Amino acid sequence: MSRRILFAPFGSEGDVNPLIWLGKLLAARGHRVEFLISPHYAPRARKHGFLCHDLGTEEDFHRLASDPALWHPLRGTWRVARAMHQSLPACRAAFEAAGSGFDLLVTSSFALGASALAEARGIPRLMLHLQPMVLRSHRDMPVPGPGAGWFPQAPKLFQDAAFGVVDAVLNRTMLPPLNDFRASLGLPRLGDFYRDALMRSDAVALLFPDWFAPPQPDWPPGVHQFDFPLEVPAVADLPDALRDWLDSGPPPVLWTHGSANVHLRQAQELALHVTRKIGGRALLVGRVAPEFPLSDALFHCPAVPFEDVFPRCRAVVHHGGIGTTSKAFAAGIPQMILPLAHDQHDNAARVARLRAGVEGRPCVRDASRKLGQILESPDIAEGVARCRSLASRSPARAAELAEFAEALANNSDRR
């Protein structure tokens, strides 16, 4: 039976693309898929025939993307939370415009306004967590930020104390606006942000495999682990200029620092100087064009389909977003990660643990040395090949998640 399924991503391209990927899988199974989505990303969903209900405005997106605090190691997550709070009225308006009759809501981690609206209407909810950083475990402690690689080895009492501090801050800053919104819907207030907001839904699915983040006995109960949301490369129709440049010389190193990041001057200048120092070519991908003239060894694109371009590259230097990380695994290229904020330091630590790349620092000397290391190291090449083999299973396992979501939608009849 065909079901009506609403998707509500919140965040950057790395949060949006996995939900579009799942939407395509469910549409192929005969379900009617709609999106509650920022107008900045709505064209991506409409390209696949999905009906879209605008959440906020294009100006809202650019206001958030242009805020330097979004990429601050400590303030970045709070800026995302503030954006979520600010979006609650627009979320309610968009949800009401979408109408009734949905059999399932699928959200990313911070789409908590849409989740509350679905809860108030009795619509089953599937929350997708895209990165291990969201989960707490004493056995597989996430790396919370810069210089915190020692944290997973800290004594349990210290970790508990740190969690207590984090919970106090989260509950004081994140819960009040969300609870006020829930109260306006006639819903009970939440007592703990981590336990009640992030880890409680009708179902919680993790979109990363056990070889990247092994399941832990102290993870919250009831989470279901799947695989990376990877597509089979489609050999996209690349712009002629990019294709010609790729064909004109040896494989480049691709440099990118986030689809929503507009503060790229330092990263692009680093790419320029490192390329001069070690030789070769560099493909710079980012929304803002470099301020310096490009030689034949450099090429800039605002955006490229990574699953199609990565296999034509020697390596990728990036910020550590989970989408870029997983696509580099699938392409079988080494990674140098220059993390900024959010989950990126933890993703970098996991890549290094798998010997598929290294974490670098944004200075020419360190970046040049480590980029040379990942390009020449047999140990890194072996780790990259192993991760590529593991990631190659992801597209074949996609049906497992689609069937899981479909079962939840079918359960709507019982409510």
N, C-alpha and C positions, 0 to 999 in steps of 0.2 A: 504494500500500500504506500502511495506517495505521501510524504510528510512535508510540512512547511517548517523550515529550519532557518533561524535567524542567527547570524554571526555578528559579534560585536568586538572587534579588535580595538586595543587602546595602546598607542605607542608609535614606534617608528616602523620603517619598512620591515625590519626583522620581526616585528610583532604581527604585522598585517599579512605578509606573504604566507606564513604557515596556515592561517585561517582560510585564505583564498585557496590554497592547496587542498585543504580538507573539504572546502565547499565544492571544488571541482569533483572530488571523489564521490561525494554524496549526490551531486547533480547527475553524475554518470550512472548512479544507481536508481535514478528516477525521482529524486526528491526535489522540492522547490526551495531554492536557496536565495535568501535575501541578506543584505548587509546593513548594519547600523555603523556608519563609518565616516571618518573625516573626509570632507570633499577633496582634500589633497590626494587621497588614495582611492577615491571612488572610481576614477577611470580604470584602475587596475582590475577592480571587481566587475565593472560594467563590460570590460573587454571579453569576459567569459559569459556574458548574458545574464548576470545577476542583477536583480532589482536592488537599488541602493537608496537608503534614507540618510540624508546628510546629518552628521553629528557635528555641530558647531560650524565654523566658517573657515575659509582658506586663510583669513587673517589670523585666526586663532592658532592655526598650525605654524605660520611663519613667526608669530610672536614667541611661541615656545621654542622653535628651532633656533631662533636668533639669540636666545638668552644664554650668555656664556656659563651661567650657573648650571645649566643642564649637563655640562661635561666636567664639572668640578668633582674631584674624588669623594668629597664628603657631602656637598650640598646637592649633587646631581639627583639622587633618589628623592630627596625632599622636594625638588622642583617638579619632578614627575608627579609626586603625590599632590602637590598644590594644583597642578594642571588637571588632575583627576577631580579634585574637589570643585574647581572652577567649571568643569564640564557638566556637573550634575544637572543643572536646569536645562541645558541644551539636550542632554541625554533623555530627560523625561519628555521633552517636546518631540524629539525624534521617535522615541518609542511609541508615543501616542499616535503620531502620524503613521507609523507602520501598521497600526491596527491590531486586531486580535487574531486568534486562531493559530498561533504558533505551537508546534509540538516539541520544540527544543530550542534552547539558547546556548550558543557556543561562545565562550569569551576567552580572552587572554588574561593574564594575571591581574592587571590593574583596571579591568573594565567592571569595577564594582558597582557603579551606578546602574548599568544595564542588568547586572546580576540581581540587584535588589528589586528592580522593576519586574523582572521575570518571577522572582520569588513571590512578590505580592500578587501576581496573577496566577500562580500555581503552574507555571511553565517549567518543565524539567531543565536543569542547568548542567552544562559540562564546562568545567574550567580547565584550560590548557596551561600548563607551566612549561616554558620553553627552555629553561636553563636550570642546572642543579643549584645555583646560588640561592634559589628560593627556599630550598629545603635545609633544615637543620639536622646535623648528626654529629655526635661525638666521635664516631668512627670514621667519618668522611667529612670533616669540617670544611666548609667553604672558606676560601681566602677572601676576606671582606674588603680589602683595599690595598693601596700601595704600602709596601714595606711590611705586610702582614703575613708573609709566607710562613712565619713561625707559628701562627695562631693554631693551625691544626694539631701541632705537637704540644700545645699548652696543656697543663693539668686540667682535669675535668672541672674542678672547683673554679678555676679561673674562667673556663668557658661558660660555666653556669652563671657566674657573676656578670660576664659580658652580655650574655643573653638577657639577663635581668635588666641591665641598663638599656639595651636596645628595646626591649618590650616596654619599659617605662616611657621611653621617648616616643615610640610608635603609638602607644595607646593615648598619650597626651596630645600628640599632634595629628595623627591620622584618623582616629576614631570619632572625635566630636562632630566634624562636618558630615561624615558618613552616617553617624547615628541620627543626627538631625534629619537627614534625608530619609532614612529608613522610618523614622517616627512619622514623617509626613505621609508615608505610604501605609501606615498602620502595622509596621513590622517591629518586632522586639529589637532592643538595642544589643549591640555586640559587646562582649566583655573583654576580648583579647584580639588584637588585630591579626597576629600571625595565625592563631588557632581558628578563629571564627570567621575572619574575612578571607584570608589567603588559602586556607586548607579545608574549608567546609563548603561543600556544594553537593548537588545530587551525585556528581561524580567528578573526580579530579584525575586528569591524565597528564603524564610526563612525556614530553616529546623529545627525549634523548635516550640513547640505548645504554644497556648495562655495562658495555665495555668503556663508555665515556664516564659514567657515574654509576658504579655498582649499587644495587639496592641495599639499604641498610635497615637493620632491625629496629632502629629508633627513628625511622621516618614516621610521619603521621600515618595512622591506620587508614586503609581504604584508598591509597593512591595506586594508580595503574600505570605501569611503565611501558612505553612503546618504543619507537625508533625516531631518528631524525626525519623531519618532513622534507625529504629530498625528491626532486623530480628527475626523471631520466632526461639527460641533455637533449634539447629539441633542435639543435643546430639553428639557432635563431638567425633571422635576417639582420645581420649587423650592418651598421652604417658603412657606406662604401669607403669613406675615408679611413675608418678604423680597420676594416678588412685589408685595405691596401697597405696600411702601415704595418699590420701584423705580418702580412705576406712578404714585406720588403726586407726583413732581417731576422736575426735569431729571436727566440722566445724572450719576452721581457719579464721583468719583475713588476707585478701589479701593486700599486700603493693605493689604499683606500682607508678612510677614517670615519665611516658611518654615513648612511644615506641621508640622515637629517642634519648632519654637522655642516655648518657654514663657516666655522672658524678654522680654516684649513691652511692659513699662510705658513705657520711654523712647520706643519707636516709636509707641505709641498716643497718648501725650501730644503727641508731635510732630505727629501727624495732627490732633489736636484744635486745636492752636494755629495750624497752617498753614491749616486750613479756616476758622477764624475770621478769619485775616488776608486770605485771598484770596477768601473767599466760596464759595458752592456747597455741595455735599453730599459726604459721605465714607462709604464702605462699608468697615468694618474687619473683616478676615478673620484669625482666629487662634484657637489652641486655648484661650487664656486671655481671659476677658472683661475689658474696661477697668474700672479702679477708679473712674473718674469717671462721673457721670450723663450719659446720652446725650440730646442735644437732638433735635429733629425732623430736623436736618441730618445726624445721625450714626446709623449702624446697625451692629450687630455680628453676625457669624455665625462659628461655629467653623470651618466649611469650606463652600466653594461649588464647583460645577463651573466652572472658569475658562473653558472653551471655550464655555459657554453664557452666562455672566454678563459676561465681558469685552466682548462686542459692545454691551452696554447701558451701558458706562462711557465717561467722557471720557478717562481715562488710568489708568495703574496705577503705584503707587509700591511697589517691592518690593526684596528682598535681592539679586536677581541670580541666583537658581537657574535652571538651564537650562530646566526645564519651564515655569516661569512666563514666562521670556523668549520661548520659542518660541510659546507660546499668545498672548502679546501681539502678536507678529508676525502670527499668523494672524487675530487679531481686528481688526487695523488700528488699534490705539490706541497713543499715545506712552507711553514708559516713563521714569520717573525711578528710577534704581537707587541704593540705599544699601547697598553691599556690606559684608558682615561678614567672611567667611573663605572657604576652599576655592577653588572656581573662580569665585567671584562677581566679583572685580575684573577678571578677564579677560573674562568675559561682558559686564560693563559697558563695558569699552573697545571691544568689538566692536559693541555696540549704538550707542555714540557714533560709531564709525567709519562705520556705515551711516546715520547721521543719523536714527535711529529713536527717539532719546531721549538722555538725559544722565545722567552720574553726579553724584550730589549728596552733601552732607554732612549729618549728622543734627543740624542746628541750624535754628531757625525762620527766620532771615534767609536763609540759603543755600537751604534747601528751598523756601521761598515764592517766591523769585526764579526758581529753576530750574523749579519746577512751572508758574509763570506762563509761562515761556519755552516749554516744550514744548506748552502749551495754545494759544499764540498764534502760534508761529513758522511761517511758510509753508515754510521750509526743512525743519523737522522734519516738517510735514505731508506734504511731498513724499517724504521718506525713509520715513515710515511707510507711505505708499501703495505705494511700490516694494517694500518688504519684505512687505507683505500679498500683493501679486501673486505674489512668489516663493514665499512660504509656502503659497499656495493649491495648489501642485503636490504638496505632501507626501502627502496622502491617496491620490492617484492612483498614487504611486510606492511605496506600502507593499507591494504585491505583490512587488516586486523583492527586498526583504529576506526575505519569507516564502519565496520560492522558493530563496533562498540558504541559509536555515536547513534547508529541506526536503532540499536536495541533500546537506548534511552528514549529516543523519539517515539518508538512504538509503545513504550510504557506510559506515554501521556494519556492513553485511553483509560488507564486505571486510576487517574486522579479525579 
